[in-house]
Amino acid sequence: MSKLSELKAQINQIATNIGQTAVSMNAFSQNLQQQIGAVNNAIGGTSSNEDQQMIQALQLAQKSVQDAAIQLQTASTKAKAWADKA
């Protein structure tokens, strides 16, 4: 197997792994979003500022996971495209 073929195979494997991770992270993000909504509904009427700060922190974390999943999917797509052209 040539060096280029080995590299392409390695890049394809990385792209596959990254894509699988993106799918898992996206599912986690969606689940987390639902859980945050349930928590917010349960405590949403309280007067504590700490409650809102906690919800905001959870929402920020969920958004970060979602953004990371998008970036991973983009990286996977670009890596596969590179390997296909090489």
Backbone as ProteinMPNN parsed JSONL, in Angstrom:
{"seq_chain_A": "MSKLSELKAQINQIATNIGQTAVSMNAFSQNLQQQIGAVNNAIGGTSSNEDQQMIQALQLAQKSVQDAAIQLQTASTKAKAWADKA", "coords_chain_A": {"N_chain_A": [[0.849, -1.171, 0.0], [0.6, 2.159, -0.867], [2.088, 5.181, 0.445], [0.357, 7.355, 0.188], [-2.11, 6.059, -0.099], [-2.282, 4.851, 2.401], [-2.398, 7.123, 4.016], [-4.799, 8.261, 3.11], [-6.596, 6.291, 3.939], [-6.249, 6.453, 6.682], [-7.105, 9.102, 7.162], [-9.767, 8.861, 6.318], [-10.695, 7.097, 8.294], [-10.395, 8.645, 10.591], [-12.183, 10.69, 9.926], [-14.585, 9.261, 9.914], [-14.726, 8.483, 12.623], [-14.865, 11.015, 13.824], [-17.271, 11.911, 12.741], [-19.081, 10.083, 13.898], [-18.783, 10.77, 16.567], [-19.779, 13.365, 16.457], [-22.488, 12.863, 15.905], [-23.247, 11.552, 18.264], [-22.768, 13.6, 20.117], [-24.601, 15.493, 19.245], [-27.008, 14.186, 19.786], [-26.802, 14.066, 22.572], [-26.84, 16.807, 23.116], [-29.447, 17.499, 22.34], [-30.927, 15.964, 24.15], [-30.047, 17.097, 26.55], [-31.03, 19.673, 26.221], [-33.788, 19.208, 26.404], [-33.926, 18.314, 29.049], [-33.06, 20.578, 30.427], [-35.145, 22.293, 29.816], [-37.219, 21.017, 31.223], [-36.307, 21.292, 33.864], [-36.244, 24.069, 34.036], [-38.971, 24.637, 33.754], [-39.862, 23.517, 36.119], [-38.692, 25.088, 38.105], [-39.013, 27.622, 37.257], [-40.714, 29.661, 38.195], [-39.639, 30.639, 40.497], [-38.147, 33.044, 42.72], [-35.476, 33.285, 42.916], [-32.359, 34.476, 41.943], [-30.191, 32.88, 41.57], [-31.232, 30.532, 40.548], [-31.924, 31.236, 37.912], [-29.39, 31.887, 36.975], [-28.182, 29.391, 37.08], [-29.732, 27.978, 35.196], [-29.12, 29.476, 32.911], [-26.374, 28.908, 32.727], [-26.472, 26.17, 32.201], [-27.814, 26.238, 29.752], [-25.936, 27.586, 28.196], [-23.871, 25.715, 28.235], [-25.131, 23.619, 26.87], [-25.478, 24.819, 24.371], [-22.803, 25.092, 23.64], [-22.056, 22.415, 23.364], [-23.706, 21.725, 21.23], [-22.677, 23.447, 19.242], [-20.08, 22.413, 19.067], [-20.627, 19.87, 18.066], [-21.543, 20.534, 15.52], [-19.217, 21.658, 14.415], [-17.533, 19.424, 14.486], [-18.869, 17.756, 12.671], [-18.557, 19.239, 10.345], [-15.76, 19.153, 10.107], [-15.436, 16.409, 9.706], [-16.733, 16.058, 7.231], [-15.118, 17.655, 5.571], [-12.66, 16.337, 5.816], [-13.239, 13.833, 4.698], [-13.847, 14.651, 2.091], [-11.345, 15.644, 1.309], [-9.824, 13.277, 1.377], [-11.086, 11.843, -0.619], [-10.39, 13.282, -2.878], [-7.65, 13.145, -2.943]], "CA_chain_A": [[0.0, 0.0, 0.0], [1.412, 3.367, -0.96], [1.953, 6.135, 1.558], [-0.855, 8.131, -0.037], [-3.25, 5.195, 0.213], [-2.316, 4.714, 3.864], [-2.847, 8.401, 4.553], [-6.223, 8.387, 2.794], [-7.321, 5.368, 4.815], [-6.195, 7.019, 8.025], [-7.973, 10.28, 7.166], [-11.148, 8.373, 6.268], [-11.034, 6.539, 9.606], [-10.555, 9.796, 11.476], [-13.433, 11.355, 9.538], [-15.679, 8.414, 10.397], [-14.768, 8.615, 14.082], [-15.335, 12.364, 14.133], [-18.696, 11.95, 12.398], [-19.811, 9.337, 14.921], [-18.759, 11.598, 17.775], [-20.708, 14.476, 16.219], [-23.854, 12.341, 16.049], [-23.456, 11.323, 19.697], [-22.835, 14.892, 20.793], [-25.861, 16.118, 18.86], [-28.055, 13.519, 20.56], [-26.642, 14.539, 23.944], [-27.276, 18.204, 23.141], [-30.91, 17.517, 22.283], [-31.399, 15.439, 25.424], [-29.752, 18.11, 27.549], [-31.973, 20.775, 26.002], [-35.073, 18.785, 26.963], [-33.793, 18.275, 30.504], [-33.0, 21.963, 30.89], [-36.514, 22.794, 29.728], [-37.985, 20.45, 32.327], [-35.837, 21.941, 35.094], [-36.697, 25.461, 33.977], [-40.406, 24.633, 34.032], [-40.066, 23.166, 37.52], [-38.249, 26.152, 39.002], [-39.11, 28.888, 36.54], [-41.46, 30.686, 38.907], [-38.993, 31.046, 41.745], [-37.605, 34.406, 42.686], [-34.035, 33.235, 43.133], [-31.489, 34.8, 40.815], [-29.299, 31.731, 41.398], [-31.919, 29.585, 39.67], [-31.773, 31.705, 36.536], [-27.97, 31.769, 36.626], [-27.931, 27.97, 36.83], [-30.364, 27.649, 33.914], [-28.315, 30.108, 31.863], [-25.127, 28.156, 32.608], [-26.809, 24.917, 31.519], [-28.116, 26.569, 28.355], [-24.657, 27.902, 27.547], [-23.175, 24.435, 28.042], [-25.838, 22.899, 25.804], [-25.144, 25.493, 23.105], [-21.41, 24.756, 23.332], [-22.061, 21.031, 22.87], [-24.317, 21.775, 19.898], [-21.706, 24.058, 18.34], [-18.982, 21.464, 18.879], [-21.119, 18.814, 17.175], [-21.568, 21.105, 14.169], [-17.823, 21.78, 13.975], [-17.026, 18.079, 14.227], [-19.464, 17.27, 11.427], [-17.885, 19.976, 9.276], [-14.411, 18.587, 9.981], [-15.581, 15.077, 9.116], [-17.073, 16.235, 5.82], [-13.944, 18.175, 4.864], [-11.639, 15.295, 5.786], [-13.66, 12.838, 3.691], [-13.695, 15.273, 0.759], [-9.92, 15.676, 1.007], [-9.377, 11.916, 1.1], [-11.659, 11.451, -1.911], [-9.679, 13.989, -3.951], [-6.204, 12.878, -2.899]], "C_chain_A": [[0.897, 1.237, 0.0], [1.163, 4.273, 0.248], [0.668, 6.949, 1.42], [-2.098, 7.309, 0.307], [-3.401, 5.008, 1.717], [-2.855, 5.983, 4.506], [-4.342, 8.594, 4.319], [-7.059, 7.501, 3.706], [-7.369, 5.911, 6.245], [-7.129, 8.226, 8.145], [-9.445, 9.859, 7.137], [-11.589, 7.81, 7.612], [-11.254, 7.656, 10.623], [-11.883, 10.489, 11.195], [-14.643, 10.564, 10.033], [-15.841, 8.543, 11.904], [-15.314, 9.976, 14.504], [-16.836, 12.471, 13.85], [-19.547, 11.232, 13.426], [-19.879, 10.129, 16.233], [-19.733, 12.764, 17.635], [-22.147, 14.029, 16.406], [-24.178, 12.129, 17.526], [-23.609, 12.638, 20.454], [-24.136, 15.614, 20.461], [-27.027, 15.507, 19.641], [-28.003, 13.966, 22.022], [-27.154, 15.966, 24.081], [-28.797, 18.298, 23.16], [-31.516, 17.027, 23.595], [-31.207, 16.466, 26.542], [-30.727, 19.281, 27.435], [-33.343, 20.434, 26.593], [-35.023, 18.787, 28.494], [-33.751, 19.685, 31.091], [-34.396, 22.579, 30.862], [-37.372, 22.29, 30.88], [-37.592, 21.094, 33.657], [-36.337, 23.379, 35.145], [-38.187, 25.555, 34.285], [-40.677, 24.369, 35.509], [-39.711, 24.318, 38.455], [-38.442, 27.54, 38.422], [-39.805, 29.998, 37.293], [-40.796, 31.162, 40.184], [-38.375, 32.42, 41.591], [-36.089, 34.434, 42.825], [-33.265, 33.542, 41.851], [-30.53, 33.639, 40.535], [-29.913, 30.691, 40.481], [-31.714, 29.969, 38.213], [-30.317, 31.605, 36.08], [-27.619, 30.32, 36.312], [-28.511, 27.554, 35.477], [-29.554, 28.234, 32.761], [-26.997, 29.365, 31.651], [-25.368, 26.835, 31.879], [-27.101, 25.158, 30.037], [-26.85, 26.886, 27.573], [-23.864, 26.626, 27.274], [-23.814, 23.641, 26.908], [-25.512, 23.495, 24.448], [-23.713, 25.165, 22.684], [-21.302, 23.334, 22.783], [-22.62, 20.996, 21.455], [-23.336, 22.357, 18.879], [-20.54, 23.12, 18.044], [-19.397, 20.34, 17.931], [-21.138, 19.3, 15.73], [-20.147, 21.189, 13.612], [-17.215, 20.417, 13.66], [-17.587, 17.529, 12.917], [-18.828, 17.951, 10.221], [-16.487, 19.411, 9.038], [-14.461, 17.213, 9.329], [-15.843, 15.169, 7.619], [-15.855, 16.695, 5.019], [-12.842, 17.122, 4.765], [-11.985, 14.224, 4.747], [-13.495, 13.389, 2.283], [-12.23, 15.312, 0.364], [-9.429, 14.293, 0.607], [-9.892, 11.438, -0.264], [-10.902, 12.084, -3.077], [-8.208, 13.615, -4.039], [-5.827, 11.69, -3.756]], "O_chain_A": [[1.84, 1.331, 0.785], [0.168, 4.141, 0.961], [-0.024, 7.204, 2.406], [-3.027, 7.815, 0.936], [-4.514, 5.008, 2.242], [-3.67, 5.926, 5.427], [-5.065, 9.035, 5.213], [-8.112, 7.918, 4.19], [-8.395, 5.835, 6.921], [-7.86, 8.35, 9.127], [-10.272, 10.432, 7.847], [-12.729, 8.019, 8.028], [-12.194, 7.608, 11.417], [-12.619, 10.833, 12.119], [-15.613, 11.146, 10.518], [-16.955, 8.693, 12.405], [-16.125, 10.073, 15.425], [-17.58, 13.056, 14.637], [-20.62, 11.713, 13.79], [-20.907, 10.148, 16.91], [-20.432, 13.11, 18.587], [-22.944, 14.749, 17.007], [-25.263, 12.489, 17.983], [-24.471, 12.77, 21.323], [-24.709, 16.281, 21.324], [-27.92, 16.22, 20.099], [-29.041, 14.215, 22.635], [-27.827, 16.295, 25.058], [-29.365, 19.089, 23.912], [-32.488, 17.595, 24.093], [-32.094, 16.674, 27.371], [-31.189, 19.812, 28.445], [-33.981, 21.285, 27.212], [-35.973, 19.215, 29.149], [-34.345, 19.944, 32.138], [-34.779, 23.303, 31.782], [-38.16, 23.044, 31.449], [-38.455, 21.403, 34.478], [-36.801, 23.845, 36.186], [-38.616, 26.459, 35.003], [-41.61, 24.931, 36.083], [-40.359, 24.502, 39.486], [-38.066, 28.532, 39.047], [-39.517, 31.171, 37.057], [-41.347, 32.012, 40.884], [-38.117, 32.891, 40.483], [-35.489, 35.509, 42.846], [-33.504, 32.933, 40.808], [-30.106, 33.441, 39.396], [-29.202, 30.036, 39.718], [-31.372, 29.128, 37.381], [-30.048, 31.274, 34.925], [-26.85, 30.048, 35.39], [-27.853, 26.858, 34.705], [-29.328, 27.564, 31.754], [-26.553, 29.21, 30.514], [-24.564, 26.428, 31.04], [-26.686, 24.379, 29.179], [-26.716, 26.492, 26.414], [-23.261, 26.476, 26.211], [-23.113, 23.059, 26.08], [-25.294, 22.764, 23.482], [-23.444, 24.98, 21.497], [-20.544, 23.082, 21.846], [-22.076, 20.32, 20.582], [-23.184, 21.819, 17.782], [-20.07, 23.041, 16.909], [-18.606, 19.909, 17.092], [-20.786, 18.551, 14.819], [-19.909, 20.828, 12.46], [-16.473, 20.27, 12.689], [-16.862, 16.906, 12.142], [-18.588, 17.314, 9.196], [-16.081, 19.215, 7.892], [-13.62, 16.891, 8.491], [-15.24, 14.438, 6.833], [-15.591, 16.189, 3.928], [-12.165, 17.027, 3.74], [-11.114, 13.768, 4.006], [-13.053, 12.676, 1.382], [-11.895, 15.043, -0.789], [-8.707, 14.145, -0.379], [-9.197, 10.71, -0.972], [-10.789, 11.482, -4.144], [-7.592, 13.753, -5.095], [-4.652, 11.331, -3.83]]}, "name": "protein", "num_of_chains": 1, "seq": "MSKLSELKAQINQIATNIGQTAVSMNAFSQNLQQQIGAVNNAIGGTSSNEDQQMIQALQLAQKSVQDAAIQLQTASTKAKAWADKA"}
